[in-house]
């Protein structure tokens, strides 16, 4: 550990407090970055890989509690330990600090030795956690690949109940990855989103068959029931605290939100819809239109329809990216559309009984 140069982010709205903490930590050999508000802190976290965050609770505009909530919701930052710095150590505040994911707290004013001891202790845990993660990653790659394949199978089973297929799930994931990369997303994040997108319709496991398989248009009651699959999907996935499932929760819950605010389940609008969901929405609708209407509409008609959704269903920036790079997206579709989707769906459905039983058993346990 002696050769490790740990990076610590100090967040406090009082410059004098930052100066004191910064001088203590730098004298102890740590590399520090400082921020005087929550928004700036979140921007720094997205740009730099920190080992620890020291976070003041009482700050204007965005409290330390809110900053920590944002960190723990982000699959790329949820594992960074947070030590709260607070002059307010009442029971309710401390309970809330731990509830949102805080690792520890220090009551102001504190001794230099106390700060160093708490920081050192938390970083030792971080160090060993990282080593353990590397060991586990090396030893379980095959298991991870198998689990990933199972995710695609589960996603295709959910879609298969509504007459979709494993091939649809795979195409959506590839569209998602390509659009994420064109958007500028880093490779690791784009890969996570690609794989998580396979579970976008997992909530359909809880939708009655008579609605999913109905040949005639759904009535208002049935339409309302169908909209619940977005919420059901998030509920199924939210108990699995892994980066890929944290992303999948967002995608499952928000992939039917519309950029104009007329979607469901929460009528989110514009950039209030997470970028993950905005990307998957386009990938899903793109493949839906090409697959469903391939014998009824020309390619030109489909593309016109997609372009007409700019600013209503779709984020204008994202759909512009698609049309400015159209050939790679069409190539993904063309490369897979000739596969025998029926055979793939039958293969996935062999595992349907077991998977449904697994989710029912989980529901009973909960």
N, C-alpha and C positions, 0 to 999 in steps of 0.2 A: 504493500500500500504506500510505502514511502515515496516511490517514484511516480505516483499518480498525482496529476495536477487537477484537483477537483474544481468545477465551475459552479459558483453559487450566485443566484439572483437575489438581490435585496430589494424589497418593495416597501416603501414607506412614504407617506405624503409630507413628512417633516424632514427637511434636509439635514438638520443637526443629528437626528437619529440615524440617518443613513451614514453620515460621516463617521460616527462612533463605531457602528457595526462594521463598516467597511475597513476602517483602520485596524480593528481587532483581528478580523479574518485575514486580511492581507499580510499582517505581521506573522500570522500563524501559517502562512504559505499557501493560502487559497486564492484562486482567481475569482474576482468579483465583477458583477455587472449590477447597475442600480437603476431603479425606476421609481418615479414619484406618484404614479397612478396606475390603476388596474389595466386600463386599455394599453398603455405603453408596455406594461409587463407582459401581457399576452402576445403583443407583437414581437417582443424580444424572445419569448419562449418558442415561437414559431420559427425564428431565424437561427436559434442557437440551442445546442443540446446541453441543458443544465443537469447537474447531479443533485441539486438541492435548491429549494426556494424558501427564503425567509420572508414571511408575508404579514404585514400589518393588517389587523382586522378593521379598525376604524379609519376608513378613508372616504373622502367625498366622491360622489358620482357612482363609483363602483367599489363596494366594500371588499375586504379580503375574503369573506365568505363567498361572495359572488365570483371572484376571480378563481377561487379553488374549485367551485362548481364547474366553471368553464374548462379548467384543466382536467378534471376527472371525467368529463364527458368526451374529451378529445382522445381517441385511441392512441395518438402519437405522444401525448403528454400525461396520460393518466397515471403512469408509474413513477413520475418524479415526486419524491417525498416533499411534503410541505410542513414547515415548522411555523406556527402562527406566533407573531409578536403582538402582545396586547396589554393594555393597561386595565382593561375590563375583564376581570377573571370570574365574573359571576357564573353560576352553574349553568344557566340557559345558554349563555354565549359559548362556553366550553363544550357543551353537549352538541351544539350546532356545528362547531368547528370540527369535531370528530365525525359527525354525521356526513359532512360534505367531503370527507376524505383526508383531513389533516392527520399528520403522523405524530405531532407533538406540539407543545406550546411553551412559550417563555413569557413570564409576567414582567412587564416593565415597572420600574427599572431592574435590570439584572446585572449580576457580576460578570466581569470578563471571563473568569474561569468557568462560570456556569454556561455561558454562550459557547465557549470552545468545547466543553464536555458534551453538550447536547448535539452540536454540529458533528463532532468527531464520531459520536455513537451512531448517529443516523447515517453518516457516510460509510461507516464500517458495514452496516446492514446493507446499504446500497451496493457496496463493493461485492459482498458475498452473494447477494441476489443476482447481480450481473453475471458472476462466474457460474452460478447455478443455472441461470438461463442459457448460457453458452453450452454447458454440459448437456442440459436437457435437449437443447436444439440439435446438437450433434447426434445424440443417442436416439432421438425420436423422429428423425426426418421421414422414415418410412411410414410411421404411424400418422404423422401430419399429412402426408400425401393421401393416405387412405381416408382420413377424416375429411379432407377436402373433397375427395371423390364422393363421399357419402353426402356431403352438403349439396352437391349438384344433383344427386339422386333424390334427396328429400325435396329440393326445390322443384325438380321435375315432377315428382309425385303430386305436390300441391297444385302445380299448373296442370298436370295431367288430369286431375279431377275436373278441370274446366276445359278439357279437350285440347290442351297444349302438350308440349313434349320436352324431353331432355334436350333435343336440338335447339329448341327455342331458348331454354335457359343458357345454353352454351353461347348462342349467338348474342344474347343480351349482354352476357359477361364480356365478350370480346369487343362489342360496340362500346361498352362502358369503359373498358381499359383504353381503347384507342382515343375516345373523346377526352378522357381524363388526362392523357399524355399531351394531346394537342392543346388542352386548356393550360398546361404548364405544371401539372401535378408531378411530384417526385415519384420515382419508380416504386419505392416500397409502399407508399400510400395508394398509388394507382393499382398495384397488385392486390392490396387488401380490399379496395373498393370493387375490383373485378370479381373477386371470389365472393365477397359479401352480397353482391348483386344477385347471386343465384337464389337467394332466399327472399327476394322482394315480395313474392306472393305466398309465402309460407302460411299466412293467416287464412288462406282459403281452405286449409285443413279443418277449420271450424265453421265453414259455411255449409248449410245443408245441400245434399246432392240435388234435390229437386229444383233448387235455384241455379246451381252451377250448370245443370244439364237441360235447363228449360229451353225449348225450341222457339217459343214465342217471346215477345218483349216482356221484360219484367214489369210488374205493377209497382206502384210507389212504395208499398211496404217491402216488397222483395228487393227493390233498388236500395232502400235504406239498409236492409240486412246485408246486402252485398258490400256496401261501403264499410261495414264493420271489419272486413278482412284486414284493412290497414292497421287498425288498433289491435286486432287479435294477433297479427304477426309480431308487432312490437312486444306484446305481452309474452308470447312464446319465447322470444329471444332474449329478453332483458335480464333474465336470471343467469346468463352465461357471461361472466365478466372477463372476456378476452377481446383484444383489439378487433378481430374480425367480426365478432358478434356485436360489439358496440356500434360498429358501422352498419351492420345488418339491421339493427333496431331502427336507426335513422332512415335507412332506405325503405324498410317495410312500412314504417308509419307515414312517410311523407311522399312516396312515389306517385300518389294520386293528387297531390296538391298542385295547383295551377299558378303560373306566374302572375295572373291577373287577380288571384285571390278567390277564385270560384271553385276551387277543388275541395277535397275532403281528406282527413276528417276534421281538420282544424281551420280550414279556410286561410291558410298562411299565404302571404303575398310576397312576390319579388324575392329579395335576398334574405327574407325571413325563412325561406325554404332553404334547407341546408344544400350546399353545393353537391354533396353526394347524391341526394335525391333528385336534384335538377338534372344531373347527368343521366341517372338511371331512367328517369321518366322519358327522355328522348330516345334512349336505347330501346326501351320496352315498346313504345308506340311505333317507332320505326319498324321493328321486327313484326309487330302486330299487324301493321298495315300491309307490309309485303307478304306476310304469310297468309293472312285471311283473305286478301283481295287479289292474290297473284293471278287468279284466273278471271277476275272480273274487271280490274283496273289496269291500265297501262302504267309503266314505270313513271311516265311523265305526269299522269294524274295523281299518283301517290306522292310524288315529290312536290307537286303544287299544293296538295293538301297539307303536307308537313310544313311547307313554307308559310302557309296561311295561319299556322298555329303560333307563329312568331309573336311573342309578347302577350299571348293569351294563355295557351298551355305551356309554352316553352320560354326559357330564358333567351332573350334575343341574342346575347353574346354567344351562347353555346350553340344555338341552331345555326348561327352564321358560321361558326367553326366547321360544323358538319358540311354545309354547302360549299364552303371554301376549300374543303378537302374531301369532296364527295366520293371519288373513286375508291379510296381505301375502305370506306364504309360499305360501299356496294360490293366490293370484292369479298368482304367477310360474309356478306349475305349469299353471294353467288357460290362461294366455296363450300357452303354448308347446305344450301337449300336442296341439292340433288341427293342428299343422304336419305336413307329410308327412315323417316321419322317414326313410322308405325313400329318398326322393329325396335328402335331405341326406347319408345314408350313402353312397349311390352316388357322389355328387359328391366326397366326401372320399376314397373308395376309389380314385378315378382316380389319386390321387397316392401310393397305397400302395406300389406297386412301387419308385418312386423313393426314398421315405422309408426303406423297409427296406434298399434298397441302400446308402443313405447311412450308416445305423447299422452295417451289416456292414463297410463300408469303414473306418469309424472304429475298429471293433474290431480289424481287421487292422493298422491303423496303430499302435494302442496295444500 
